[in-house]
Amino acid sequence: MQMRAGYISRHIFSIFTKYWLLLLTALMLAAPVHARGPGPSGLPEVNLDQLPREAQQTMALIREGGPFPYEKDGAVFGNYEGVLPRQKRGYYREYTVKTPRARNRGARRIISGGEPRSSGEYYYTSDHYKSFRRIRD
C-alpha cells in the first residue's frame, strides 16, 4: 500500500507541475512587450505655448545657445530618477525655468535630449524631476 501511495503522490505532483508550468508560460506570453529605443517616450505631452511664459523664454535661449542666467544651465542631467527614456550619460542637459518669487533656482526645468539647439527633444518638469511632459512645438 505504501508503494502505491508514493506512486499516486508522485503522479499528482507531476500533473500539478505540468499545469503550473503551462500556466506560467501562458502568463508570460500574454504579458505586454514594450519596445526600447527611439520612438514615443510614453510621457504626457504639452504644447510649448501652453507652458508658463518663463519656460517659453528658456526654450528660446536653448535654441539660441544662450546666454543663460544660471551657472548650472546646460549641465548634464543624469536622469537618476529614471523617468525619461534611458540614454547614455551626457545625452540630457538641464536648464532652469525661472520661478517667480523663488529665492533659489526653483523646481522648474527644461531637459533637452541630444544636441540642445536642434534635437527637438525637450521635456518640462515643474516639480523638480518627479514628473515630466514632452514639449511639442
Contacts in CASP RR format, 6 or more apart in sequence:
PFRMAT RR
TARGET T0000
AUTHOR 0000-0000-0000
METHOD contacts of the structure
MODEL  1
MQMRAGYISRHIFSIFTKYWLLLLTALMLAAPVHARGPGPSGLPEVNLDQ
LPREAQQTMALIREGGPFPYEKDGAVFGNYEGVLPRQKRGYYREYTVKTP
RARNRGARRIISGGEPRSSGEYYYTSDHYKSFRRIRD
36 85 0 8 1.000
36 86 0 8 1.000
37 85 0 8 1.000
41 84 0 8 1.000
41 85 0 8 1.000
41 123 0 8 1.000
41 134 0 8 1.000
42 134 0 8 1.000
43 83 0 8 1.000
43 84 0 8 1.000
43 123 0 8 1.000
43 132 0 8 1.000
43 133 0 8 1.000
43 134 0 8 1.000
44 133 0 8 1.000
44 134 0 8 1.000
45 133 0 8 1.000
45 134 0 8 1.000
45 135 0 8 1.000
45 136 0 8 1.000
46 124 0 8 1.000
46 133 0 8 1.000
46 134 0 8 1.000
46 135 0 8 1.000
46 136 0 8 1.000
47 135 0 8 1.000
47 136 0 8 1.000
47 137 0 8 1.000
48 55 0 8 1.000
48 56 0 8 1.000
48 59 0 8 1.000
48 135 0 8 1.000
48 136 0 8 1.000
48 137 0 8 1.000
49 56 0 8 1.000
51 59 0 8 1.000
51 124 0 8 1.000
51 135 0 8 1.000
52 97 0 8 1.000
52 108 0 8 1.000
54 97 0 8 1.000
54 98 0 8 1.000
54 99 0 8 1.000
54 100 0 8 1.000
54 108 0 8 1.000
55 97 0 8 1.000
55 108 0 8 1.000
55 110 0 8 1.000
55 124 0 8 1.000
57 98 0 8 1.000
58 95 0 8 1.000
58 96 0 8 1.000
58 97 0 8 1.000
58 98 0 8 1.000
58 110 0 8 1.000
59 110 0 8 1.000
59 122 0 8 1.000
59 135 0 8 1.000
61 67 0 8 1.000
61 68 0 8 1.000
61 95 0 8 1.000
62 95 0 8 1.000
62 110 0 8 1.000
62 112 0 8 1.000
62 116 0 8 1.000
62 117 0 8 1.000
62 122 0 8 1.000
63 117 0 8 1.000
63 118 0 8 1.000
64 117 0 8 1.000
65 116 0 8 1.000
65 117 0 8 1.000
68 74 0 8 1.000
68 95 0 8 1.000
68 96 0 8 1.000
69 96 0 8 1.000
69 98 0 8 1.000
70 96 0 8 1.000
70 105 0 8 1.000
72 94 0 8 1.000
72 96 0 8 1.000
72 105 0 8 1.000
73 94 0 8 1.000
73 95 0 8 1.000
73 96 0 8 1.000
74 93 0 8 1.000
74 94 0 8 1.000
74 95 0 8 1.000
74 116 0 8 1.000
75 93 0 8 1.000
75 94 0 8 1.000
76 89 0 8 1.000
76 90 0 8 1.000
76 92 0 8 1.000
76 93 0 8 1.000
76 94 0 8 1.000
77 90 0 8 1.000
77 92 0 8 1.000
77 93 0 8 1.000
77 94 0 8 1.000
77 109 0 8 1.000
77 111 0 8 1.000
78 89 0 8 1.000
78 90 0 8 1.000
78 92 0 8 1.000
79 86 0 8 1.000
79 87 0 8 1.000
79 92 0 8 1.000
81 129 0 8 1.000
81 130 0 8 1.000
83 129 0 8 1.000
83 130 0 8 1.000
83 131 0 8 1.000
83 132 0 8 1.000
84 92 0 8 1.000
84 111 0 8 1.000
84 123 0 8 1.000
84 132 0 8 1.000
87 113 0 8 1.000
91 113 0 8 1.000
91 114 0 8 1.000
92 111 0 8 1.000
92 112 0 8 1.000
92 113 0 8 1.000
92 114 0 8 1.000
93 111 0 8 1.000
93 112 0 8 1.000
93 113 0 8 1.000
93 114 0 8 1.000
93 116 0 8 1.000
94 109 0 8 1.000
94 110 0 8 1.000
94 111 0 8 1.000
95 109 0 8 1.000
95 110 0 8 1.000
95 111 0 8 1.000
95 112 0 8 1.000
95 116 0 8 1.000
96 105 0 8 1.000
96 106 0 8 1.000
96 108 0 8 1.000
96 109 0 8 1.000
97 108 0 8 1.000
97 109 0 8 1.000
97 110 0 8 1.000
97 124 0 8 1.000
98 108 0 8 1.000
99 105 0 8 1.000
99 106 0 8 1.000
99 107 0 8 1.000
99 108 0 8 1.000
106 128 0 8 1.000
107 125 0 8 1.000
107 126 0 8 1.000
107 127 0 8 1.000
107 128 0 8 1.000
108 124 0 8 1.000
108 125 0 8 1.000
108 126 0 8 1.000
109 124 0 8 1.000
109 125 0 8 1.000
109 128 0 8 1.000
109 129 0 8 1.000
110 122 0 8 1.000
110 123 0 8 1.000
110 124 0 8 1.000
110 135 0 8 1.000
111 122 0 8 1.000
111 123 0 8 1.000
111 124 0 8 1.000
111 125 0 8 1.000
111 132 0 8 1.000
112 119 0 8 1.000
112 120 0 8 1.000
112 121 0 8 1.000
112 122 0 8 1.000
112 123 0 8 1.000
113 119 0 8 1.000
113 120 0 8 1.000
113 121 0 8 1.000
113 122 0 8 1.000
114 121 0 8 1.000
120 137 0 8 1.000
121 134 0 8 1.000
122 134 0 8 1.000
122 135 0 8 1.000
123 132 0 8 1.000
123 133 0 8 1.000
123 134 0 8 1.000
123 135 0 8 1.000
124 132 0 8 1.000
124 133 0 8 1.000
124 135 0 8 1.000
125 131 0 8 1.000
125 132 0 8 1.000
125 133 0 8 1.000
END
